[in-house]
Amino acid sequence: MKVTETTNHMDGEKTVRKYSIPFQKGLSKVCFILTPEHDEPISVHIIQSGWSDNGPMFHILVEYGDIMETNYDFGNLNYVCDKWPEFQEIWNAKVFQDIVVSSEDFRTMTNDSELGNQSRKQAMTKANYSN
């Protein structure tokens, strides 16, 4: 990502600094979507974050269609379940499919033993978060 930083000094001068922030590919997180049967909000997107505070943490995006606005919230599993009780059943049922091995893993790990170790490691990490 390319970033341009402009600093306005008290004497009226401006300093412009350009730099890049390198990114790399990562594993995608599951996005849970709650949709109401009637009225607003039109959807609630709950995305597991990369942080953990006594359990998984979540980014919460609430979309309102009438005003074309999205509100952001952040909280742990208890917070999300208190605010949206329907999510507790979804989380407990684990109706989402864990992606343990990506297509990139298949291409880069030619040794089946390494691939099996990677799969087990990913599955155990996910199991620890969801319990």
N, CA, C and O of each residue as an XYZ file, in Angstrom:
524
protein
N       0.848     -1.154      0.000
C       0.000      0.000      0.000
C       0.899      1.224      0.000
O       1.841      1.306      0.788
N       0.613      2.178     -0.882
C       1.378      3.411     -0.959
C       0.707      4.468     -0.092
O      -0.508      4.658     -0.153
N       1.514      5.155      0.718
C       1.004      6.142      1.660
C       1.708      7.472      1.408
O       2.921      7.513      1.202
N       0.943      8.548      1.426
C       1.504      9.897      1.344
C       1.136     10.622      2.621
O      -0.041     10.752      2.956
N       2.150     11.095      3.335
C       1.943     11.785      4.601
C       2.316     13.255      4.414
O       3.440     13.562      4.019
N       1.396     14.150      4.691
C       1.650     15.583      4.569
C       1.614     16.212      5.951
O       0.648     16.039      6.694
N       2.675     16.949      6.297
C       2.759     17.625      7.589
C       2.774     19.125      7.341
O       3.628     19.623      6.607
N       1.840     19.849      7.945
C       1.791     21.311      7.860
C       2.518     21.887      9.062
O       2.146     21.633     10.208
N       3.564     22.670      8.790
C       4.354     23.282      9.864
C       3.781     24.647     10.218
O       3.048     25.237      9.424
N       4.106     25.150     11.393
C       3.579     26.429     11.873
C       4.048     27.605     11.012
O       3.372     28.632     10.952
N       5.193     27.463     10.349
C       5.696     28.557      9.513
C       5.066     28.556      8.119
O       5.462     29.352      7.268
N       4.095     27.678      7.873
C       3.396     27.633      6.597
C       3.955     26.636      5.604
O       3.351     26.410      4.555
N       5.080     26.042      5.903
C       5.667     25.058      4.988
C       4.997     23.704      5.155
O       4.446     23.377      6.206
N       5.064     22.934      4.084
C       4.528     21.572      4.097
C       5.660     20.597      3.831
O       6.539     20.847      3.006
N       5.622     19.492      4.541
C       6.566     18.401      4.301
C       5.755     17.203      3.821
O       4.807     16.777      4.480
N       6.139     16.663      2.661
C       5.446     15.505      2.096
C       6.402     14.323      2.130
O       7.538     14.411      1.666
N       5.927     13.228      2.680
C       6.726     12.005      2.751
C       5.920     10.880      2.130
O       4.759     10.669      2.482
N       6.538     10.158      1.204
C       5.885      9.020      0.563
C       6.622      7.748      0.953
O       7.852      7.692      0.947
N       5.837      6.724      1.292
C       6.433      5.433      1.632
C       5.440      4.329      1.338
O       4.262      4.589      1.093
N       5.917      3.106      1.364
C       5.073      1.937      1.093
C       5.031      1.033      2.309
O       6.015      0.877      3.031
N       3.869      0.446      2.514
C       3.698     -0.553      3.574
C       3.503     -1.886      2.869
O       2.491     -2.079      2.196
N       4.457     -2.816      3.008
C       4.324     -4.095      2.296
C       3.287     -5.007      2.949
O       3.189     -5.083      4.173
N       2.527     -5.685      2.119
C       1.545     -6.662      2.577
C       1.865     -8.014      1.963
O       2.519     -8.089      0.923
N       1.411     -9.072      2.599
C       1.537    -10.407      2.046
C       0.201    -11.116      2.160
O      -0.681    -10.674      2.897
N       0.051    -12.210      1.435
C      -1.200    -12.971      1.490
C      -1.378    -13.619      2.854
O      -0.407    -14.010      3.501
N      -2.604    -13.725      3.273
C      -2.914    -14.398      4.524
C      -4.150    -15.262      4.345
O      -4.806    -15.216      3.304
N      -4.462    -16.044      5.357
C      -5.669    -16.868      5.321
C      -6.884    -15.994      5.598
O      -6.857    -15.142      6.486
N      -7.932    -16.208      4.843
C      -9.140    -15.424      5.059
C      -9.885    -15.946      6.283
O      -9.770    -17.116      6.650
N     -10.639    -15.065      6.896
C     -11.447    -15.426      8.052
C     -12.889    -15.650      7.596
O     -13.332    -15.092      6.592
N     -13.597    -16.461      8.338
C     -14.999    -16.718      8.040
C     -15.812    -15.482      8.403
O     -15.609    -14.890      9.463
N     -16.724    -15.095      7.531
C     -17.641    -13.987      7.795
C     -19.038    -14.571      8.005
O     -19.593    -15.208      7.109
N     -19.589    -14.352      9.174
C     -20.950    -14.791      9.474
C     -21.877    -13.628      9.137
O     -21.559    -12.476      9.432
N     -23.016    -13.920      8.524
C     -23.950    -12.861      8.160
C     -25.317    -13.174      8.757
O     -25.892    -14.236      8.522
N     -25.818    -12.222      9.533
C     -27.166    -12.315     10.084
C     -28.047    -11.388      9.259
O     -27.709    -10.221      9.062
N     -29.163    -11.896      8.782
C     -30.093    -11.071      8.015
C     -31.462    -11.115      8.688
O     -31.964    -12.193      9.008
N     -32.060     -9.957      8.900
C     -33.369     -9.935      9.567
C     -34.475    -10.380      8.615
O     -34.333    -10.294      7.395
N     -35.550    -10.843      9.176
C     -36.699    -11.237      8.369
C     -37.467    -10.013      7.884
O     -38.122    -10.066      6.844
N     -37.393     -8.907      8.633
C     -38.114     -7.689      8.276
C     -37.265     -6.481      8.665
O     -36.490     -6.530      9.620
N     -37.426     -5.399      7.908
C     -36.955     -4.071      8.282
C     -35.435     -3.966      8.420
O     -34.691     -4.707      7.779
N     -34.993     -3.048      9.256
C     -33.586     -2.693      9.398
C     -32.964     -3.370     10.607
O     -33.718     -3.715     11.517
N     -31.676     -3.589     10.698
C     -30.680     -3.378      9.650
C     -30.821     -4.437      8.555
O     -31.435     -5.482      8.768
N     -30.248     -4.157      7.386
C     -30.402     -5.122      6.303
C     -29.470     -6.317      6.485
O     -29.755     -7.406      5.987
N     -28.351     -6.122      7.199
C     -27.487     -7.264      7.498
C     -26.487     -6.907      8.595
O     -26.152     -5.742      8.809
N     -26.026     -7.945      9.275
C     -24.983     -7.820     10.284
C     -23.881     -8.793      9.879
O     -24.112     -9.999      9.797
N     -22.688     -8.269      9.627
C     -21.539     -9.090      9.256
C     -20.646     -9.230     10.486
O     -20.222     -8.234     11.071
N     -20.367    -10.466     10.871
C     -19.526    -10.735     12.038
C     -18.299    -11.492     11.548
O     -18.404    -12.619     11.062
N     -17.130    -10.861     11.681
C     -15.886    -11.413     11.151
C     -14.914    -11.640     12.300
O     -14.625    -10.719     13.064
N     -14.417    -12.846     12.423
C     -13.461    -13.142     13.487
C     -12.169    -12.379     13.224
O     -11.626    -12.427     12.120
N     -11.685    -11.683     14.231
C     -10.461    -10.894     14.076
C      -9.232    -11.759     14.358
O      -9.348    -12.941     14.682
N      -8.079    -11.160     14.231
C      -6.830    -11.860     14.518
C      -6.448    -11.806     15.980
O      -5.469    -12.438     16.378
N      -7.193    -11.067     16.798
C      -6.869    -10.925     18.209
C      -7.688    -11.883     19.054
O      -8.731    -12.383     18.635
N      -7.189    -12.123     20.249
C      -7.885    -12.998     21.181
C      -7.775    -12.395     22.577
O      -6.692    -11.993     23.001
N      -8.880    -12.334     23.277
C      -8.907    -11.843     24.655
C      -9.819    -12.787     25.425
O     -11.019    -12.543     25.554
N      -9.234    -13.868     25.935
C     -10.012    -14.931     26.579
C     -11.034    -15.504     25.605
O     -12.188    -15.726     25.971
N     -10.619    -15.738     24.389
C     -11.494    -16.257     23.343
C     -11.391    -15.393     22.112
O     -10.656    -14.406     22.099
N     -12.114    -15.753     21.088
C     -12.009    -15.001     19.835
C     -12.633    -13.608     19.954
O     -13.564    -13.386     20.727
N     -12.090    -12.682     19.166
C     -12.625    -11.326     19.071
C     -13.217    -11.155     17.673
O     -12.814    -11.845     16.737
N     -14.177    -10.232     17.535
C     -14.897    -10.091     16.279
C     -15.041     -8.630     15.863
O     -15.248     -7.747     16.696
N     -14.928     -8.395     14.551
C     -15.302     -7.126     13.935
C     -16.775     -7.275     13.564
O     -17.183     -8.310     13.038
N     -17.566     -6.254     13.833
C     -19.000     -6.321     13.567
C     -19.394     -5.128     12.695
O     -19.212     -3.974     13.083
N     -19.929     -5.423     11.526
C     -20.412     -4.383     10.612
C     -21.927     -4.500     10.508
O     -22.448     -5.547     10.125
N     -22.627     -3.433     10.847
C     -24.092     -3.421     10.792
C     -24.500     -2.476      9.662
O     -24.234     -1.275      9.720
N     -25.146     -3.028      8.635
C     -25.542     -2.245      7.468
C     -27.007     -1.830      7.566
O     -27.883     -2.646      7.853
N     -27.251     -0.554      7.324
C     -28.610     -0.013      7.283
C     -28.894      0.420      5.852
O     -28.146      1.215      5.284
N     -29.963     -0.094      5.266
C     -30.261      0.169      3.869
C     -30.928      1.503      3.617
O     -30.633      2.154      2.615
N     -31.827      1.933      4.503
C     -32.566      3.177      4.273
C     -31.640      4.388      4.229
O     -31.852      5.309      3.440
N     -30.620      4.385      5.071
C     -29.724      5.544      5.126
C     -28.358      5.241      4.506
O     -27.454      6.074      4.560
N     -28.208      4.064      3.923
C     -26.954      3.641      3.290
C     -25.763      3.927      4.203
O     -24.838      4.650      3.832
N     -25.803      3.348      5.393
C     -24.767      3.576      6.386
C     -24.346      2.239      6.980
O     -25.153      1.316      7.097
N     -23.082      2.146      7.349
C     -22.565      0.955      8.013
C     -21.909      1.376      9.315
O     -21.032      2.240      9.321
N     -22.326      0.773     10.412
C     -21.727      1.045     11.718
C     -20.747     -0.073     12.062
O     -20.980     -1.239     11.745
N     -19.655      0.297     12.710
C     -18.613     -0.660     13.100
C     -18.645     -0.858     14.600
O     -18.854      0.084     15.364
N     -18.436     -2.099     15.009
C     -18.342     -2.434     16.424
C     -17.282     -3.520     16.561
O     -16.914     -4.158     15.575
N     -16.797     -3.729     17.759
C     -15.757     -4.726     18.009
C     -15.989     -5.318     19.390
O     -16.295     -4.592     20.335
N     -15.845     -6.633     19.513
C     -16.025     -7.236     20.823
C     -15.680     -8.708     20.841
O     -15.443     -9.325     19.803
N     -15.657     -9.261     22.049
C     -15.361    -10.693     22.191
C     -16.637    -11.506     21.987
O     -17.710    -10.952     21.751
N     -16.504    -12.815     22.082
C     -17.632    -13.713     21.831
C     -18.813    -13.411     22.739
O     -19.954    -13.394     22.278
N     -18.561    -13.170     24.026
C     -19.655    -12.866     24.954
C     -20.388    -11.590     24.563
O     -21.615    -11.522     24.642
N     -19.637    -10.583     24.143
C     -20.238     -9.318     23.720
C     -21.142     -9.515     22.511
O     -22.266     -9.013     22.472
N     -20.637    -10.254     21.521
C     -21.408    -10.496     20.295
C     -22.677    -11.281     20.618
O     -23.756    -10.959     20.120
N     -22.546    -12.305     21.449
C     -23.708    -13.145     21.783
C     -24.733    -12.396     22.634
O     -25.931    -12.658     22.527
N     -24.276    -11.466     23.478
C     -25.213    -10.643     24.250
C     -25.994     -9.710     23.337
O     -27.196     -9.514     23.510
N     -25.295     -9.140     22.363
C     -25.927     -8.172     21.464
C     -26.793     -8.859     20.407
O     -27.870     -8.367     20.068
N     -26.320     -9.999     19.887
C     -27.050    -10.778     18.881
C     -27.122    -12.223     19.352
O     -26.258    -13.022     18.992
N     -28.131    -12.583     20.150
C     -28.247    -13.931     20.713
C     -28.285    -15.031     19.653
O     -27.896    -16.167     19.924
N     -28.750    -14.699     18.451
C     -28.817    -15.692     17.368
C     -27.433    -16.223     17.013
O     -27.299    -17.352     16.541
N     -26.421    -15.421     17.234
C     -25.066    -15.813     16.879
C     -24.550    -16.955     17.756
O     -23.739    -17.760     17.298
N     -25.000    -17.037     18.992
C     -24.544    -18.094     19.910
C     -24.813    -19.480     19.325
O     -23.944    -20.351     19.361
N     -25.998    -19.680     18.795
C     -26.358    -20.971     18.209
C     -25.494    -21.271     16.981
O     -25.056    -22.405     16.791
N     -25.252    -20.265     16.160
C     -24.416    -20.457     14.972
C     -23.003    -20.833     15.379
O     -22.413    -21.755     14.815
N     -22.458    -20.120     16.357
C     -21.087    -20.385     16.804
C     -20.973    -21.767     17.439
O     -20.014    -22.492     17.174
N     -21.935    -22.136     18.268
C     -21.895    -23.442     18.941
C     -22.069    -24.595     17.965
O     -21.452    -25.648     18.131
N     -22.898    -24.408     16.953
C     -23.153    -25.476     15.987
C     -21.986    -25.654     15.023
O     -21.838    -26.703     14.395
N     -21.165    -24.620     14.916
C     -20.032    -24.666     13.984
C     -20.497    -25.084     12.603
O     -19.922    -25.971     11.972
N     -21.557    -24.419     12.147
C     -22.120    -24.755     10.843
C     -21.225    -24.292      9.696
O     -21.431    -24.671      8.543
N     -20.226    -23.465     10.028
C     -19.319    -23.029      8.984
C     -18.248    -24.097      8.765
O     -17.906    -24.844      9.682
N     -17.743    -24.156      7.584
C     -16.716    -25.143      7.262
C     -15.345    -24.536      7.490
O     -15.021    -23.487      6.934
N     -14.543    -25.197      8.307
C     -13.165    -24.739      8.510
C     -12.357    -25.000      7.261
O     -12.433    -26.080      6.676
N     -11.595    -24.026      6.859
C     -10.663    -24.221      5.756
C      -9.322    -24.496      6.394
O      -8.659    -23.584      6.887
N      -8.928    -25.739      6.383
C      -7.706    -26.147      7.056
C      -6.521    -26.081      6.105
O      -5.429    -25.675      6.504
N      -6.720    -26.471      4.871
C      -5.641    -26.481      3.888
C      -6.085    -25.669      2.683
O      -7.164    -25.893      2.135
N      -5.248    -24.726      2.275
C      -5.580    -23.907      1.112
C      -4.994    -24.528     -0.151
O      -4.152    -25.424     -0.084
N      -5.445    -24.043     -1.292
C      -4.896    -24.532     -2.560
C      -3.419    -24.174     -2.663
O      -2.642    -24.899     -3.284
N      -3.035    -23.060     -2.057
C      -1.612    -22.669     -2.055
C      -0.771    -23.697     -1.286
O       0.353    -24.005     -1.684
N      -1.321    -24.225     -0.185
C      -0.612    -25.264      0.575
C      -0.376    -26.496     -0.291
O       0.701    -27.090     -0.249
N      -1.375    -26.879     -1.069
C      -1.218    -28.046     -1.951
C      -0.112    -27.827     -2.973
O       0.655    -28.742     -3.274
N      -0.034    -26.610     -3.504
C       0.987    -26.331     -4.519
C       2.381    -26.256     -3.930
O       3.335    -26.721     -4.553
N       2.522    -25.683     -2.746
C       3.856    -25.444     -2.195
C       4.411    -26.605     -1.384
O       5.630    -26.745     -1.282
N       3.560    -27.439     -0.805
C       4.036    -28.562      0.015
C       3.931    -29.845     -0.793
O       2.860    -30.440     -0.908
N       5.039    -30.252     -1.341
C       5.026    -31.457     -2.167
C       5.100    -32.723     -1.328
O       4.755    -33.805     -1.803
N       5.542    -32.596     -0.098
C       5.650    -33.742      0.791
C       4.324    -33.922      1.539
O       3.874    -33.012      2.234
N       3.699    -35.098      1.395
C       2.405    -35.368      2.042
C       2.488    -35.278      3.564
O       1.531    -34.871      4.222
N       3.628    -35.657      4.110
C       3.795    -35.594      5.559
C       3.757    -34.144      6.042
O       3.124    -33.846      7.055
N       4.425    -33.250      5.328
C       4.410    -31.823      5.688
C       2.995    -31.259      5.581
O       2.552    -30.491      6.435
N       2.297    -31.653      4.522
C       0.932    -31.188      4.323
C       0.023    -31.676      5.454
O      -0.825    -30.929      5.942
N       0.204    -32.921      5.864
C      -0.575    -33.465      6.980
C      -0.275    -32.735      8.278
O      -1.186    -32.443      9.052
N       1.007    -32.436      8.525
C       1.380    -31.697      9.738
C       0.772    -30.295      9.735
O       0.272    -29.825     10.757
N       0.820    -29.631      8.573
C       0.240    -28.295      8.453
C      -1.275    -28.344      8.698
O      -1.820    -27.489      9.395
N      -1.940    -29.331      8.133
C      -3.390    -29.484      8.303
C      -3.745    -29.689      9.766
O      -4.667    -29.059     10.285
N      -3.013    -30.571     10.426
C      -3.290    -30.848     11.839
C      -3.052    -29.599     12.689
O      -3.832    -29.304     13.594
N      -1.982    -28.872     12.396
C      -1.664    -27.659     13.147
C      -2.787    -26.631     12.997
O      -3.218    -26.036     13.985
N      -3.264    -26.421     11.759
C      -4.347    -25.463     11.524
C      -5.638    -25.910     12.211
O      -6.332    -25.095     12.818
N      -5.955    -27.180     12.119
C      -7.191    -27.695     12.720
C      -7.149    -27.562     14.238
O      -8.161    -27.224     14.851
N      -6.007    -27.819     14.850
C      -5.891    -27.715     16.304
C      -6.004    -26.265     16.756
O      -6.600    -25.985     17.797
N      -5.440    -25.342     15.986
C      -5.550    -23.921     16.313
C      -6.997    -23.488     16.270
O      -7.455    -22.787     17.172
N      -7.739    -23.890     15.232
C      -9.150    -23.526     15.116
C      -9.979    -24.163     16.223
O     -10.905    -23.540     16.742
N      -9.650    -25.411     16.589
C     -10.400    -26.098     17.641
C     -10.206    -25.394     18.981
O     -11.146    -25.297     19.770
N      -8.997    -24.902     19.245
C      -8.739    -24.202     20.511
C      -9.513    -22.898     20.597
O      -9.965    -22.525     21.680
N      -9.679    -22.186     19.471
C     -10.423    -20.931     19.471
C     -11.906    -21.147     19.650
O     -12.567    -20.362     20.330
N     -12.442    -22.195     19.053
C     -13.894    -22.352     19.068
C     -14.415    -23.088     20.291
O     -15.629    -23.193     20.466
N     -13.554    -23.591     21.123
C     -14.019    -24.279     22.347
C     -14.023    -23.356     23.531
O     -14.384    -23.767     24.633
